[in-house]
Amino acid sequence: MNNQYLTWLEIDSKAFSQNLKTIRKLAGNRLIAAAVKANGYGHGLKEMVRLLNKEKIAYIAVHSLDEASQSRAYGWGGKILVVGYIQLENLESVLELNLEPTVYNFETIKRLGELAEKYNHKINFHLKIETGTNRQGVESEKIPKFVGEIKKYRFLNLKGVSTHFANIEDTTDHSYANYQLEEFNRIFSQIKKHGLKPELRHTACSAALLLFEDTKFEFVRPGIAIYGLWPSKETYLSYRMAGGRNSILRPILSWKTRVIQIKNVPHNAFIGYGCTYRTTSKTKLAVLPVGYCDGYDRSLSNLSYVLIKGKRAPLRGRICMNLMMVDITDIPGVKLEEPVVLMGIDGKEKISADQMASWAQTVNYEILSRINGGIPRIII
């Protein structure tokens, strides 16, 4: 237990290495891009770069130019795939930081081509194609125009072609994912017929990597799985129904804080804003220095619990901006600055990101990625 901080995260490096071992086994001999966008899915970009530098991973995948720049500053010397948008005026940074951007706008192709000619320097990039998610991506009918523009510039190299599945995690019926995969293969063939031969195809997120061999191609982009979580219950169920082995992923994050006040509250007293909780008997409360500004969702008010001395302490009243209150009436011996587990394991009890997501009626991705970036992250 760390005594320096009031609230902190612990990142389990041993569990992380084990998860990557699993990912490598699933990926086979394919290149891997470890997704570290959204502050390393809430785990800390700096900390994930530090851990990934010790692993033989070819790429990291980030969303933004800022994340790419930070990754370089944190010491990442490997390849960086940028999956989000880079403004036209900032595309020179692709050369400066040696990035591989993902492209889906004609204007970006043109600007990258001009920069490649200007500096007499090859630029590797990836084209994202639309297969049915209708987010980023080039529509099938526009492929000839894009290929024509790419071929104008001798230093532009279409290194990879990608897409993203819309409904691979939320269901055990993967007919739409199979449709998208067929679309991807069709459009990729179209690109080749127009004279370009990208060396990398990539469609496999964590769920696809876990479930579908045909999605892996030459390059995979695992995200949530490297942090030890399943993309969804449906993904886990599909994996197990296909004969997959249990317990192949281990969550690497624990979220902890301390008791900052202990107080006795009388019978029939209100707790917190809005008077949403009223005691039915004498109650002992512990006040914790964590609230929704830290990423602990307000929807968990009067619903979730924390772990103190290996026991469950239910939340009472609304979660505040910086504080929350928990009931420790039935937990003897709690003292000021007592350690508290918000997410993780304490004795035989556990609170997972999945459990918190279920309470908040959201997904584990959101629970993790919304943890305040200013909270210290400690690699253990």
Secondary structure, 3 states (H helix, E strand, C coil): CCCCCCCEEEECHHHHHHHHHHHHHHHCCCEEEEECHHHHHCCCHHHHHHHHCCCCCCEEEECCHHHHHHHHHCCCCCEEEECCCCCHHHCHHHHHCCEEEEECCHHHHHHHHHHHHHHCCCEEEEEEECCCCCCCCECHHHHHHHHHHHCCCCCEEEEEEECCCCCCCCCCCCHHHHHHHHHHHHHHHHHHHCCCCCCEEECECHHHHHHCHHHCCCEECCCHHHHCCCCCHHHHHHHHHCCCCCCCCCCCEEEEEECCEEEEECCCCEECHHHCEECCCCEEEEEECCCHHHCCCHHHCCCCEEEECCEEEEECCCCCCCCEEEECCCCCCCCCCCEEEEEEEECCEEECHHHHHHHHCCCHHHHHHCCCCCCCEEEC
